Amino acid sequence: MRKVHLIVGARPNFMKMAPLYKEFKKYSDEFSVKLIHTGQHYDERMSKFFFDDLQLPYPDEYLEVGSGTHGKQTARIIERYEDVLLKDMPDLVIVAGDVNSTVACALDAVKLHIPVAHLEAGLRSHAKSMPEEINRIMTDVISDYLLTPSPDADENLLKEGKPKDKIYLVGNIMIDSLIQYKNKAEESKILDEIGISKKDYALITLHRPSNVDNEKGLLTILNAFEEINKDVKLIFPIHPRTRKRIEEFNLEEKVNSMKNLYLVPPAGYYDFLHLQMNAKFILTDSGGIQEESTYFGIPCLTLRPNTERPITIWEGTNQLVKLETDDIIDAAKKIIAGDVKQGKIPKFWDGKTAERIVQIFRNEN
Ligand code: UD1
């Protein structure tokens, strides 16, 4: 029996680990799986709602690290997860994505000579100013299994000198969850609650430090929303980081004065999928939403100078928009006028990624 730890910490991890957890459970005579939650995200709406929607059990270990500076948060995770590892000594640790919990737990495991698998390996924005890029690079350097979502990720890893036999193109695991819960999401009543009809709004998400942590950048974007809002209703489930910054920079009045802007709390998984699939278009700086919108075929304007997920541009409905008020307005107006980018669903975004991953580990025995 091989002991496996699956690490989750922040909101985008939950929908990536849920399918893997369920797949491993099918082989409970071969694997014993534990779900470890670092507690990087702890608000009900950032964590528990997702456990409920994704039908995940209460984690086997909950480390309660909470928020903090990067150094403090990462250090707390390292310290607390090491204790768990020393007690449990699993045979494999699987981490996902690019959050602080990812790199911290990978580092703990590798120092204790426990093999690490990185789910969503090889993605690169090539912008080291983003904390996530550092987390991705570091995690890939120390991982034994590099599980990639798309061929561009394989190429990045090969260019960095990673051995070919460590790289496994498994596909996009987030899409496994999306496919599993699409029907549930269709039934969500969130639009009725907000009081808006399908296709009668654009959906906004915004939380990157580079966009929200400085007043000038945040204003550039809010000014664009103000203008776009004259033509289309906007639904904005607001991330705690962004809410905090709007308060800090005294921008509440500006936000509240936009008549057709519907500011709502962070949505649960089904509700958020519902908001995506029925949007006219999406304005975001998230990583995962670029992918989910590509799957749904909904136009997505990514408010960033780069993306670690270029396949969503090459094959999907995503496009990058320069962080200038006028550029954002122009891109939105084009879509409102009917000039919409068409896309297709990339290979291996088929709901079978968890299956492919578990087979890799089964075949080792
Ligand atoms: C983290 C990830 C980011 C991911 C995002 C998804 C890192 C470096 N960043 O960013 O890649 O896209 O999660 O949401 O790991 N807060 C709450 N409640 C919570 C969690 C956070 O109020 O449950 C507030 C706190 O004020 C905290 C701030 O949000 O200081 C930022 O949280 P943090 O975990 O540091 O990073 P995120 O911005 O959420």
Residues whose N, C-alpha, C, O or C-beta is under 5 A from the ligand:
A	BS01	UD1	A10 R11 P12 Q40 H41 Y42 D43 M46 S67 G68 D98 V99 N100 P131 E132 H207 P240 R241
